[in-house]
Every structure is written in structure tokens, then in C-alpha cells.
Amino acid sequence: MLPLETVREFVLDRCPARPPVSVPVADALGLVTASEIISSEAIPQFANTAMDGFAVRSVDVVDAPCELRVVETIAAGHAPQVAVGPGEASRIMTGAIIPPGADAVVMVERTSIVPDGSGDSAAETVRVEASVPPGNHVRPVGDDLHAGAHVFGSGTELTAGHLGVLCSLGMTEVKVFPRLRVGVLSTGDELVDDGSPLRPGQIRDSNRRTLLALAHRADVVPVDLGLAPDDPDRIEAAIATGIDTCDAMVTSGGVSMGDFDYVKAVLDRVGDMRWMQVAIKPAKPLAFGTVGDVPVFGLPGNPVSSMVSFELFARPGLRSMMGHADPVRPTVTATAAEDLPRRADGKTHFMRVLATPTDGGVEVRSAGGQGSHMLWAMAKANALAVVPDGDGVRAGGPVDVLLLD
């Protein structure tokens, strides 16, 4: 058996980043920048108000309360038409340009309109109840970013906030490492997915839907390649479709050493594959290699094994291809809230656990059954406890945890 890190290094070495492309900002969520982003302009480009209120000269309200003549109303998106002079003020709405002559804003809650009985809004007078310093509630030019500022470096994973900044800079496209199309194929005569009653020996295919969802969560475009029976020609045709239409492939089942593991036979014939036994539980068998220049991840057929194998090998490989500098999920040190027993077998165990934040960090407890077929416990888990070879972790002891959420 091979150590986990040796196998993962082998995978990552063969999953280099794809050449960068320019994509619309609207399609860039989760992608990684391939070049530095420099601000081409200041944000904001004009001094504006952070509050609804009245733009004033701060020297005019030093002795507040006081009354000022209202010279105009300035809405967001409209330029002021009148300068604010001594004894004057402009009504102003949040985000609107600060008019010439004004250097502060008094929030509307600290003011009141003085009625003059004329009904002429152009002749309004405002009573200011509090003095304000210069710059009060004023957002100056470049308050967020100045022109020429370093915005984001190369290698930045773009979140919703990042996309908002790019839009505020007027960018419609951004240079990134491209989003992958990843084909997912299930194999096996025992699998059905049409909702029909099960015949003896049959089980319903859960792996394909699970792996498609995991691929989606990894920010790739999942491509459903369907379900292939244990027939070499059908398996080869499905793999050929995946290679022709996708940037990478994930299969489940048929990668062990049995007589009916046709995926292994087909991939050996059409690709450059390596068949490995990894010193972990679950997910010991793994196939990985390339068909042409398309990486292929051959995951085990047991449902939990396929999910764990995806997290440990396929997800890091795919994210490496999309330019992520640290494609492996980070681990944190948690406290076992209960015993996490195991037996010594020369493998690292990845136990399905529930991780809960505490005042002192994170504590974990078992999510349920640990068999590689027990998908319900895996569905409840939000983390994998990394339990080294031995007899397990005692309650209160430290344990490394791979957070899945």
C-alpha cells in the first residue's frame, strides 16, 4: 500500500493548471485569477454622502441649533446644480454627489424643516440641531480604491464580493484559469437508476448523483455520462464520449482486482493509467492516469469510498487544474467529544464525524456507522476525522479533522 501523500503528490503533478482564458465577470464565480488586477480608476469617483440629510458648510453649524436656507435637492445619480454658500444647505440623498461649497452632511434625523406657510419648497428653511465636523458622512474620492491600486493578485479565488469589486471598476471580463467540464460515469451490472423495483442482486445507483453534486461543489461543470453495464464495449464508448467532450473524467466502480472490473481493462488499453492501493480506509483502491491529455480518476464503487476518494484525490486534482495554489482542503485540530475507536491495520482511517464549534475550538463525534457502504452516516457528516494507525482517539484527545463544509 502507498502512503496518502505519495499518491496525492502523484495526482497533483499530473494535473497542471489549464492555460488562462478571459471570461465574462458574470461567469467567474469560484474561478481563480490568472493575472494581477489593477484599479483603472478611483472608487468612488466623486465625493458622495453616506446618509440622507443636508449638505452644509461645517462652519455654518458650529453654533447649532441654527437655520439654513435650502437651495436644492440632490438625488443619487444627478449632479448638483447649485453651490452651497454661507447660510445655505442642499437636501441630499444617500450616494449623491456632495455639492460645491459643502464639506459635511447632517443626517436627516438631526434636522427639521421650518414651515414658512408659503408652500414653496424652493424657499424651504432647515433647522440643524447639531454641529458636525468637516467630512461628516462624506465619502471622499478614492475612499475604497485609488486609481492604480493593487486590487487582487494572481491566484485569487473569486467570491461574490470580488465580482462586485470588478463590476465597480467597470470590468466586463476577467482573465482566469478556465472552469473544467468533468464527466462522471457509473459502471456495474448491479446498478439501476430508472426507479423500477429491484431484482435479486441489484442496487440503485447513488454514486453518479453524489459525484456529480461533489463536482458541482468543486466549482466545475459536471457532465453526466450515464450508467454503463459491465460490458467492455459499452464502457469504452462511454469513456470515449467523456474524453471527447470533457477536460477530466471521474468513474466509479470496476477499479479493484476482480474478474469483472472492466473499467480497469478498458483504461489499461486506451490510457496511461496507474492502479494503486492507498493506505487509507475507506477508499483504498484508486486508479489515476490520462487518456490523451485528459486526467481520469477511477474511484472505488462503494458509496462512501467513492466520496472520500473524490475529496482526497479528485477534488484536489481538479482544483489544481483550475489554478488553485492550495487545492487540498485544510485540516484543523479538534477535540474528540467521545471515543473514536478503530483497530490497527496499517492504514489511516477517515472517520465520518459531526464537527461542532465550541468556545475553545472544534469538537467532533461520530456521525454513525463507519462501513464503506453506510451512505446515511456520510450524509450526516460535515467532516472527516483523520485517525492514524492504532487503536483510535480517546474522548478529550486531539484529532486532525478535514472540514467538508
VOPAGU-2260 file (C-alpha; in pm, 1 decimal, decimal comma):
REM VOPAGU-2260
SITE   aa  ch    i         X         Y         Z
SITE  MET   A    0       0,0       0,0       0,0
SITE  LEU   A    1     112,1     353,9     -80,8
SITE  PRO   A    2     103,4     648,3     162,1
SITE  LEU   A    3    -173,3     902,5     104,6
SITE  GLU   A    4      66,1    1193,0      47,5
SITE  THR   A    5     268,5     997,7    -209,9
SITE  VAL   A    6     -44,4     920,8    -409,8
SITE  ARG   A    7    -180,7    1273,4    -386,3
SITE  GLU   A    8     152,6    1420,1    -498,2
SITE  PHE   A    9     146,0    1181,4    -795,3
SITE  VAL   A   10    -202,6    1305,7    -886,0
SITE  LEU   A   11    -125,7    1676,3    -844,9
SITE  ASP   A   12     192,8    1652,0   -1050,7
SITE  ARG   A   13     -22,2    1531,5   -1341,8
SITE  CYS   A   14    -294,5    1793,5   -1300,8
SITE  PRO   A   15    -127,5    2122,4   -1401,8
SITE  ALA   A   16    -330,9    2438,7   -1441,9
SITE  ARG   A   17    -500,5    2484,7   -1777,2
SITE  PRO   A   18    -400,0    2787,0   -1993,4
SITE  PRO   A   19    -575,8    3108,3   -1882,4
SITE  VAL   A   20    -877,0    3248,1   -2065,8
SITE  SER   A   21   -1087,2    3563,6   -2044,6
SITE  VAL   A   22   -1444,3    3507,0   -1927,5
SITE  PRO   A   23   -1736,0    3738,8   -1850,3
SITE  VAL   A   24   -1729,7    3857,7   -1490,4
SITE  ALA   A   25   -2081,4    3714,6   -1455,8
SITE  ASP   A   26   -1941,0    3363,4   -1516,8
SITE  ALA   A   27   -1628,7    3393,0   -1299,6
SITE  LEU   A   28   -1761,8    3296,2    -954,0
SITE  GLY   A   29   -1526,0    3041,5    -795,9
SITE  LEU   A   30   -1259,6    3077,8   -1064,6
SITE  VAL   A   31    -900,0    3184,5    -998,4
SITE  THR   A   32    -741,2    3499,1   -1139,8
SITE  ALA   A   33    -453,7    3440,4   -1379,4
SITE  SER   A   34    -310,5    3792,9   -1357,1
SITE  GLU   A   35    -297,2    4084,4   -1116,4
SITE  ILE   A   36    -596,5    4319,3   -1112,8
SITE  ILE   A   37    -502,4    4689,7   -1101,6
SITE  SER   A   38    -762,7    4960,8   -1044,4
SITE  SER   A   39    -800,7    5175,2   -1355,2
SITE  GLU   A   40    -996,7    5440,9   -1167,0
SITE  ALA   A   41   -1081,3    5564,4    -819,6
SITE  ILE   A   42   -1374,2    5420,4    -626,8
SITE  PRO   A   43   -1576,0    5625,5    -558,4
SITE  GLN   A   44   -1500,1    5863,2    -845,3
SITE  PHE   A   45   -1669,9    6155,4    -671,8
SITE  ALA   A   46   -1722,1    6263,4    -312,2
SITE  ASN   A   47   -2068,2    6147,7    -205,3
SITE  THR   A   48   -2285,8    6123,8     100,5
SITE  ALA   A   49   -2318,6    5816,8     319,7
SITE  MET   A   50   -2653,5    5935,9     458,0
SITE  ASP   A   51   -2978,5    6103,5     362,4
SITE  GLY   A   52   -2963,1    6452,8     505,6
SITE  PHE   A   53   -2840,6    6803,4     426,0
SITE  ALA   A   54   -2506,6    6905,0     273,7
SITE  VAL   A   55   -2372,7    7204,0     466,0
SITE  ARG   A   56   -2065,3    7413,6     534,1
SITE  SER   A   57   -1943,6    7286,7     869,7
SITE  VAL   A   58   -1853,1    7642,6     977,0
SITE  ASP   A   59   -2222,2    7739,7     943,5
SITE  VAL   A   60   -2338,6    7484,3    1202,8
SITE  VAL   A   61   -2072,2    7534,3    1470,3
SITE  ASP   A   62   -2327,3    7713,0    1689,0
SITE  ALA   A   63   -2617,4    7474,7    1617,2
SITE  PRO   A   64   -2905,7    7472,5    1651,4
SITE  CYS   A   65   -2929,3    7706,4    1357,1
SITE  GLU   A   66   -3136,6    7760,6    1044,7
SITE  LEU   A   67   -3013,6    7739,8     684,5
SITE  ARG   A   68   -3179,6    7814,1     351,3
SITE  VAL   A   69   -3231,7    7505,6     132,0
SITE  VAL   A   70   -3107,6    7581,0    -220,6
SITE  GLU   A   71   -3178,4    7249,2    -399,2
SITE  THR   A   72   -3246,5    6876,5    -363,4
SITE  ILE   A   73   -2980,6    6634,4    -498,1
SITE  ALA   A   74   -3083,4    6274,7    -572,0
SITE  ALA   A   75   -2841,0    5988,7    -633,1
SITE  GLY   A   76   -2740,2    5976,8    -998,3
SITE  HIS   A   77   -2789,1    6351,4   -1051,1
SITE  ALA   A   78   -2526,7    6624,1   -1048,7
SITE  PRO   A   79   -2573,4    6924,3    -817,1
SITE  GLN   A   80   -2667,8    7246,2    -995,5
SITE  VAL   A   81   -2608,1    7498,0    -717,7
SITE  ALA   A   82   -2308,5    7566,9    -493,5
SITE  VAL   A   83   -2372,4    7584,7    -120,3
SITE  GLY   A   84   -2290,6    7932,1       8,6
SITE  PRO   A   85   -2286,2    8085,4     357,2
SITE  GLY   A   86   -2607,9    8015,5     544,7
SITE  GLU   A   87   -2722,5    7761,5     285,1
SITE  ALA   A   88   -2774,7    7385,4     260,0
SITE  SER   A   89   -2874,4    7129,5      -3,5
SITE  ARG   A   90   -3108,1    6840,2      69,7
SITE  ILE   A   91   -2912,5    6526,9     -37,3
SITE  MET   A   92   -2988,3    6154,7     -75,4
SITE  THR   A   93   -2750,8    5866,3       3,7
SITE  GLY   A   94   -2489,1    5823,3    -269,1
SITE  ALA   A   95   -2544,3    6164,7    -425,5
SITE  ILE   A   96   -2256,2    6399,0    -514,4
SITE  ILE   A   97   -2150,1    6648,0    -247,8
SITE  PRO   A   98   -2223,0    6992,2    -398,3
SITE  PRO   A   99   -1952,3    7259,8    -435,6
SITE  GLY   A  100   -1909,1    7465,1    -121,8
SITE  ALA   A  101   -2032,0    7192,6     118,9
SITE  ASP   A  102   -1787,4    6992,2     328,5
SITE  ALA   A  103   -2016,0    6792,0     557,7
SITE  VAL   A  104   -2356,0    6622,8     578,8
SITE  VAL   A  105   -2601,0    6646,7     867,5
SITE  MET   A  106   -2813,2    6330,6     882,2
SITE  VAL   A  107   -3183,4    6394,0     829,1
SITE  GLU   A  108   -3267,3    6269,9    1178,7
SITE  ARG   A  109   -3084,0    6572,1    1325,9
SITE  THR   A  110   -3278,4    6824,7    1120,8
SITE  SER   A  111   -3632,3    6955,1    1072,5
SITE  ILE   A  112   -3797,3    7170,7     807,7
SITE  VAL   A  113   -3914,6    7510,9     927,1
SITE  PRO   A  114   -4253,5    7582,5     765,1
SITE  ASP   A  115   -4294,2    7933,6     625,0
SITE  GLY   A  116   -4655,6    7896,3     520,6
SITE  SER   A  117   -4585,6    7973,8     156,2
SITE  GLY   A  118   -4597,7    7616,5      29,1
SITE  ASP   A  119   -4298,6    7695,3    -191,6
SITE  SER   A  120   -4045,7    7409,7    -147,8
SITE  ALA   A  121   -3781,9    7621,3    -319,4
SITE  ALA   A  122   -3794,7    7861,1     -25,5
SITE  GLU   A  123   -3757,1    7596,4     248,3
SITE  THR   A  124   -3554,9    7652,7     559,9
SITE  VAL   A  125   -3394,6    7364,8     751,4
SITE  ARG   A  126   -3323,8    7371,7    1121,8
SITE  VAL   A  127   -2998,7    7191,2    1205,1
SITE  GLU   A  128   -2997,8    7054,7    1559,3
SITE  ALA   A  129   -2630,2    6950,5    1591,0
SITE  SER   A  130   -2291,3    7074,8    1482,6
SITE  VAL   A  131   -2079,7    6843,5    1263,1
SITE  PRO   A  132   -1709,2    6838,4    1176,8
SITE  PRO   A  133   -1572,6    6872,0     823,0
SITE  GLY   A  134   -1607,5    6545,1     632,4
SITE  ASN   A  135   -1902,3    6424,1     840,7
SITE  HIS   A  136   -2080,2    6143,1     646,1
SITE  VAL   A  137   -1878,6    6232,1     333,5
SITE  ARG   A  138   -1716,8    5953,5     131,6
SITE  PRO   A  139   -1414,3    6111,6     -37,5
SITE  VAL   A  140   -1283,4    6029,0    -385,3
SITE  GLY   A  141   -1087,9    5700,4    -377,0
SITE  ASP   A  142   -1213,4    5612,7     -28,0
SITE  ASP   A  143   -1230,8    5243,7    -129,5
SITE  LEU   A  144    -967,9    5225,3    -406,2
SITE  HIS   A  145    -745,5    5483,3    -566,6
SITE  ALA   A  146    -650,8    5470,1    -934,2
SITE  GLY   A  147    -354,1    5238,1    -989,0
SITE  ALA   A  148    -416,2    5042,6    -666,9
SITE  HIS   A  149    -338,9    4671,4    -642,4
SITE  VAL   A  150    -686,8    4516,7    -621,0
SITE  PHE   A  151    -639,4    4138,7    -634,6
SITE  GLY   A  152    -331,3    3931,1    -702,0
SITE  SER   A  153    -292,7    3645,3    -945,3
SITE  GLY   A  154    -422,4    3326,1    -785,4
SITE  THR   A  155    -722,7    3486,1    -611,2
SITE  GLU   A  156   -1035,4    3270,7    -593,3
SITE  LEU   A  157   -1320,0    3499,1    -694,9
SITE  THR   A  158   -1606,5    3523,8    -447,1
SITE  ALA   A  159   -1927,2    3727,0    -471,0
SITE  GLY   A  160   -1750,9    4025,8    -313,5
SITE  HIS   A  161   -1463,5    4004,7    -562,0
SITE  LEU   A  162   -1708,4    4008,2    -854,0
SITE  GLY   A  163   -1875,8    4317,1    -710,3
SITE  VAL   A  164   -1541,3    4498,9    -698,5
SITE  LEU   A  165   -1465,6    4403,6   -1059,5
SITE  CYS   A  166   -1803,3    4538,5   -1168,6
SITE  SER   A  167   -1748,2    4860,2    -973,3
SITE  LEU   A  168   -1427,1    4905,2   -1174,7
SITE  GLY   A  169   -1621,5    4872,0   -1498,4
SITE  MET   A  170   -1469,9    4534,9   -1587,5
SITE  THR   A  171   -1686,8    4307,6   -1800,7
SITE  GLU   A  172   -1427,8    4030,2   -1845,7
SITE  VAL   A  173   -1151,1    3888,9   -1627,4
SITE  LYS   A  174    -852,0    3665,6   -1707,0
SITE  VAL   A  175    -881,4    3339,6   -1513,2
SITE  PHE   A  176    -795,4    2972,6   -1523,4
SITE  PRO   A  177   -1091,3    2808,7   -1700,3
SITE  ARG   A  178   -1371,3    2617,7   -1536,2
SITE  LEU   A  179   -1342,7    2246,9   -1613,6
SITE  ARG   A  180   -1601,5    2019,8   -1769,2
SITE  VAL   A  181   -1584,6    1695,9   -1571,0
SITE  GLY   A  182   -1757,5    1379,0   -1687,9
SITE  VAL   A  183   -1897,9    1137,0   -1429,5
SITE  LEU   A  184   -1962,0     772,2   -1517,8
SITE  SER   A  185   -2103,4     488,0   -1307,4
SITE  THR   A  186   -2038,8     127,0   -1403,8
SITE  GLY   A  187   -2169,3    -210,8   -1295,6
SITE  ASP   A  188   -2432,2    -472,0   -1389,6
SITE  GLU   A  189   -2577,6    -447,9   -1039,3
SITE  LEU   A  190   -2673,6     -81,0   -1074,9
SITE  VAL   A  191   -3012,7      55,8   -1183,1
SITE  ASP   A  192   -3132,3     414,8   -1190,3
SITE  ASP   A  193   -3476,8     403,8   -1353,8
SITE  GLY   A  194   -3684,1     379,7   -1034,5
SITE  SER   A  195   -3803,3      27,3   -1113,3
SITE  PRO   A  196   -3834,4    -242,7    -844,6
SITE  LEU   A  197   -3503,9    -410,9    -769,0
SITE  ARG   A  198   -3441,6    -761,9    -890,9
SITE  PRO   A  199   -3224,7   -1000,4    -686,6
SITE  GLY   A  200   -2868,3    -867,2    -660,3
SITE  GLN   A  201   -2948,1    -518,8    -791,0
SITE  ILE   A  202   -2886,0    -189,1    -611,9
SITE  ARG   A  203   -2976,4     166,4    -706,7
SITE  ASP   A  204   -2700,4     389,0    -841,7
SITE  SER   A  205   -2625,6     658,2    -584,9
SITE  ASN   A  206   -2263,3     722,7    -680,4
SITE  ARG   A  207   -2326,5     912,3   -1002,7
SITE  ARG   A  208   -2563,2    1164,3    -847,2
SITE  THR   A  209   -2333,0    1205,1    -545,6
SITE  LEU   A  210   -2022,4    1258,2    -756,7
SITE  LEU   A  211   -2199,7    1499,5    -991,7
SITE  ALA   A  212   -2301,2    1702,9    -685,5
SITE  LEU   A  213   -1948,2    1694,0    -541,0
SITE  ALA   A  214   -1811,7    1807,7    -877,8
SITE  HIS   A  215   -2058,0    2096,5    -880,7
SITE  ARG   A  216   -1949,1    2196,5    -530,5
SITE  ALA   A  217   -1588,7    2194,9    -654,0
SITE  ASP   A  218   -1684,8    2474,2    -899,9
SITE  VAL   A  219   -1656,0    2261,4   -1212,8
SITE  VAL   A  220   -1922,9    2190,8   -1474,3
SITE  PRO   A  221   -2042,5    1832,9   -1410,4
SITE  VAL   A  222   -2130,3    1625,4   -1715,4
SITE  ASP   A  223   -2348,2    1317,4   -1667,1
SITE  LEU   A  224   -2202,8    1033,0   -1875,7
SITE  GLY   A  225   -2467,5     789,8   -1755,2
SITE  LEU   A  226   -2454,6     432,8   -1629,2
SITE  ALA   A  227   -2262,8     163,4   -1816,6
SITE  PRO   A  228   -2306,4    -210,5   -1752,4
SITE  ASP   A  229   -2014,6    -449,8   -1715,6
SITE  ASP   A  230   -1959,1    -463,3   -2089,0
SITE  PRO   A  231   -1616,7    -359,3   -2225,0
SITE  ASP   A  232   -1757,9    -209,2   -2545,8
SITE  ARG   A  233   -2021,7      -1,8   -2362,1
SITE  ILE   A  234   -1765,0     115,1   -2107,3
SITE  GLU   A  235   -1515,7     209,5   -2379,1
SITE  ALA   A  236   -1783,6     403,2   -2570,0
SITE  ALA   A  237   -1881,3     598,0   -2255,3
SITE  ILE   A  238   -1517,1     674,9   -2177,2
SITE  ALA   A  239   -1457,8     786,9   -2536,9
SITE  THR   A  240   -1752,3    1027,4   -2508,7
SITE  GLY   A  241   -1610,2    1168,0   -2188,4
SITE  ILE   A  242   -1261,8    1211,7   -2333,9
SITE  ASP   A  243   -1400,3    1389,8   -2640,9
SITE  THR   A  244   -1626,3    1630,3   -2450,0
SITE  CYS   A  245   -1465,4    1687,5   -2108,7
SITE  ASP   A  246   -1147,0    1819,8   -1950,0
SITE  ALA   A  247   -1136,5    1538,5   -1691,8
SITE  MET   A  248   -1330,9    1223,5   -1603,0
SITE  VAL   A  249   -1441,5    1054,1   -1283,9
SITE  THR   A  250   -1559,8     692,5   -1284,9
SITE  SER   A  251   -1686,7     477,7   -1000,2
SITE  GLY   A  252   -1660,2     102,3    -977,2
SITE  GLY   A  253   -1450,5    -152,4   -1161,3
SITE  VAL   A  254   -1108,4     -43,1   -1032,6
SITE  SER   A  255   -1027,1    -332,8    -798,8
SITE  MET   A  256    -872,9    -667,0    -889,3
SITE  GLY   A  257   -1186,5    -870,9    -970,0
SITE  ASP   A  258   -1262,3   -1066,6   -1285,2
SITE  PHE   A  259   -1540,0    -822,8   -1382,1
SITE  ASP   A  260   -1350,8    -497,7   -1326,5
SITE  TYR   A  261   -1379,5    -397,8   -1691,0
SITE  VAL   A  262   -1308,3     -31,9   -1629,9
SITE  LYS   A  263    -954,1    -133,0   -1541,7
SITE  ALA   A  264    -920,6    -339,7   -1859,2
SITE  VAL   A  265   -1054,5     -63,3   -2083,9
SITE  LEU   A  266    -845,7     214,2   -1930,1
SITE  ASP   A  267    -533,5      -0,3   -1949,3
SITE  ARG   A  268    -596,7     -37,5   -2321,6
SITE  VAL   A  269    -677,9     325,4   -2406,9
SITE  GLY   A  270    -486,0     526,5   -2146,4
SITE  ASP   A  271    -172,6     563,6   -1940,3
SITE  MET   A  272    -304,9     453,8   -1601,1
SITE  ARG   A  273    -167,0     361,1   -1262,4
SITE  TRP   A  274    -359,0     128,5   -1032,7
SITE  MET   A  275    -289,0     192,3    -667,3
SITE  GLN   A  276    -375,1      61,6    -323,2
SITE  VAL   A  277    -364,4     356,5     -83,2
SITE  ALA   A  278    -300,4     305,5     288,8
SITE  ILE   A  279    -633,9     459,0     389,5
SITE  LYS   A  280    -978,2     340,2     493,7
SITE  PRO   A  281   -1219,7     377,3     326,3
SITE  ALA   A  282   -1116,2     428,3     -39,6
SITE  LYS   A  283    -809,7     202,9     -61,9
SITE  PRO   A  284    -828,0     130,1    -438,8
SITE  LEU   A  285    -762,0     419,8    -677,0
SITE  ALA   A  286    -693,5     439,0   -1047,5
SITE  PHE   A  287    -545,2     753,8   -1191,1
SITE  GLY   A  288    -386,0     847,2   -1519,1
SITE  THR   A  289    -458,1    1009,2   -1851,6
SITE  VAL   A  290    -627,9     923,0   -2176,1
SITE  GLY   A  291    -458,7    1155,3   -2419,2
SITE  ASP   A  292    -421,3    1469,1   -2209,0
SITE  VAL   A  293    -744,4    1414,1   -2012,9
SITE  PRO   A  294    -696,4    1307,0   -1647,6
SITE  VAL   A  295    -912,7    1014,1   -1540,7
SITE  PHE   A  296    -993,3     937,9   -1177,1
SITE  GLY   A  297   -1107,7     579,9   -1124,9
SITE  LEU   A  298   -1279,7     574,0    -787,2
SITE  PRO   A  299   -1399,9     267,6    -593,8
SITE  GLY   A  300   -1762,4     157,0    -616,8
SITE  ASN   A  301   -1864,3     157,1    -251,1
SITE  PRO   A  302   -2063,0     480,5    -195,6
SITE  VAL   A  303   -1865,5     619,1      98,4
SITE  SER   A  304   -1536,1     512,9     -58,0
SITE  SER   A  305   -1616,9     700,0    -378,3
SITE  MET   A  306   -1699,5    1019,0    -183,0
SITE  VAL   A  307   -1388,5    1001,6      34,7
SITE  SER   A  308   -1170,2     923,6    -266,9
SITE  PHE   A  309   -1318,3    1221,1    -450,6
SITE  GLU   A  310   -1238,4    1451,0    -155,6
SITE  LEU   A  311    -883,5    1323,0    -113,2
SITE  PHE   A  312    -774,0    1289,7    -476,7
SITE  ALA   A  313   -1019,0    1402,7    -745,3
SITE  ARG   A  314   -1118,9    1734,9    -590,2
SITE  PRO   A  315    -756,9    1845,1    -529,7
SITE  GLY   A  316    -658,6    1737,7    -881,0
SITE  LEU   A  317    -947,6    1920,3   -1044,8
SITE  ARG   A  318    -888,8    2237,6    -844,4
SITE  SER   A  319    -517,6    2223,5    -927,3
SITE  MET   A  320    -615,7    2221,3   -1295,2
SITE  MET   A  321    -821,1    2537,2   -1228,9
SITE  GLY   A  322    -524,3    2724,3   -1083,1
SITE  HIS   A  323    -583,0    2685,6    -708,6
SITE  ALA   A  324    -247,6    2715,2    -531,4
SITE  ASP   A  325    -373,6    2515,6    -229,7
SITE  PRO   A  326    -618,7    2264,5    -378,5
SITE  VAL   A  327    -627,6    2031,8     -76,2
SITE  ARG   A  328    -885,5    2105,0     192,0
SITE  PRO   A  329    -718,9    2234,1     510,6
SITE  THR   A  330    -728,8    2037,6     834,1
SITE  VAL   A  331    -793,3    2174,2    1181,9
SITE  THR   A  332    -714,6    2018,7    1516,2
SITE  ALA   A  333   -1032,5    1928,8    1702,8
SITE  THR   A  334   -1117,5    1758,5    2030,3
SITE  ALA   A  335   -1286,7    1418,1    2034,0
SITE  ALA   A  336   -1612,4    1456,6    2228,3
SITE  GLU   A  337   -1630,7    1076,2    2255,6
SITE  ASP   A  338   -1405,8     779,3    2189,4
SITE  LEU   A  339   -1324,3     727,6    1821,2
SITE  PRO   A  340   -1216,8     361,9    1827,5
SITE  ARG   A  341   -1050,7     167,1    1547,9
SITE  ARG   A  342    -817,4    -128,3    1509,9
SITE  ALA   A  343    -459,4    -123,3    1384,5
SITE  ASP   A  344    -435,6    -226,4    1017,9
SITE  GLY   A  345    -153,3     -19,6     868,1
SITE  LYS   A  346    -393,9     244,0     730,0
SITE  THR   A  347    -503,8     595,4     816,5
SITE  HIS   A  348    -878,5     595,4     883,3
SITE  PHE   A  349   -1103,3     877,5     769,3
SITE  MET   A  350   -1393,2     858,2    1012,1
SITE  ARG   A  351   -1720,3    1032,6     932,1
SITE  VAL   A  352   -1786,7    1280,7    1211,6
SITE  LEU   A  353   -2001,4    1575,4    1311,5
SITE  ALA   A  354   -1785,5    1881,2    1386,6
SITE  THR   A  355   -1930,3    2144,6    1620,7
SITE  PRO   A  356   -1769,8    2479,0    1707,7
SITE  THR   A  357   -1705,0    2541,4    2078,5
SITE  ASP   A  358   -1564,3    2828,7    2280,5
SITE  GLY   A  359   -1226,3    2658,3    2269,7
SITE  GLY   A  360   -1227,7    2545,8    1904,6
SITE  VAL   A  361   -1398,8    2245,8    1747,2
SITE  GLU   A  362   -1520,3    1915,8    1889,0
SITE  VAL   A  363   -1620,7    1606,7    1692,6
SITE  ARG   A  364   -1828,0    1297,0    1746,9
SITE  SER   A  365   -1908,3    1000,6    1523,5
SITE  ALA   A  366   -2176,8    1053,3    1259,8
SITE  GLY   A  367   -2275,8     686,6    1281,5
SITE  GLY   A  368   -2173,1     365,7    1109,3
SITE  GLN   A  369   -1826,8     368,5     954,8
SITE  GLY   A  370   -1873,5      98,1     691,1
SITE  SER   A  371   -1786,8     198,4     333,5
SITE  HIS   A  372   -2145,0     115,5     230,0
SITE  MET   A  373   -2309,5     331,3     501,0
SITE  LEU   A  374   -2403,3     638,0     299,5
SITE  TRP   A  375   -2653,0     772,1     555,0
SITE  ALA   A  376   -2379,1     840,0     811,5
SITE  MET   A  377   -2168,2    1004,2     541,7
SITE  ALA   A  378   -2461,6    1228,3     450,1
SITE  LYS   A  379   -2490,7    1343,4     811,8
SITE  ALA   A  380   -2117,2    1407,9     849,5
SITE  ASN   A  381   -1966,5    1751,2     791,0
SITE  ALA   A  382   -1605,9    1645,8     846,1
SITE  LEU   A  383   -1362,3    1355,5     826,4
SITE  ALA   A  384   -1153,5    1278,7    1132,8
SITE  VAL   A  385    -801,7    1173,0    1032,3
SITE  VAL   A  386    -729,2     887,4    1273,5
SITE  PRO   A  387    -375,8     742,3    1242,2
SITE  ASP   A  388    -296,4     372,5    1264,8
SITE  GLY   A  389    -350,7     236,9    1613,7
SITE  ASP   A  390    -645,8     186,6    1846,6
SITE  GLY   A  391    -813,7     524,6    1787,8
SITE  VAL   A  392    -859,0     850,2    1976,7
SITE  ARG   A  393    -988,3     870,7    2333,6
SITE  ALA   A  394   -1254,6    1118,3    2438,7
SITE  GLY   A  395   -1089,7    1450,1    2515,0
SITE  GLY   A  396    -792,6    1379,6    2289,1
SITE  PRO   A  397    -683,5    1586,9    1988,3
SITE  VAL   A  398    -761,8    1472,7    1635,7
SITE  ASP   A  399    -697,7    1630,1    1296,2
SITE  VAL   A  400   -1016,3    1696,8    1103,0
SITE  LEU   A  401   -1081,1    1761,6     735,3
SITE  LEU   A  402   -1377,7    2002,7     720,3
SITE  LEU   A  403   -1617,5    1927,8     435,8
SITE  ASP   A  404   -1842,5    2233,9     479,5
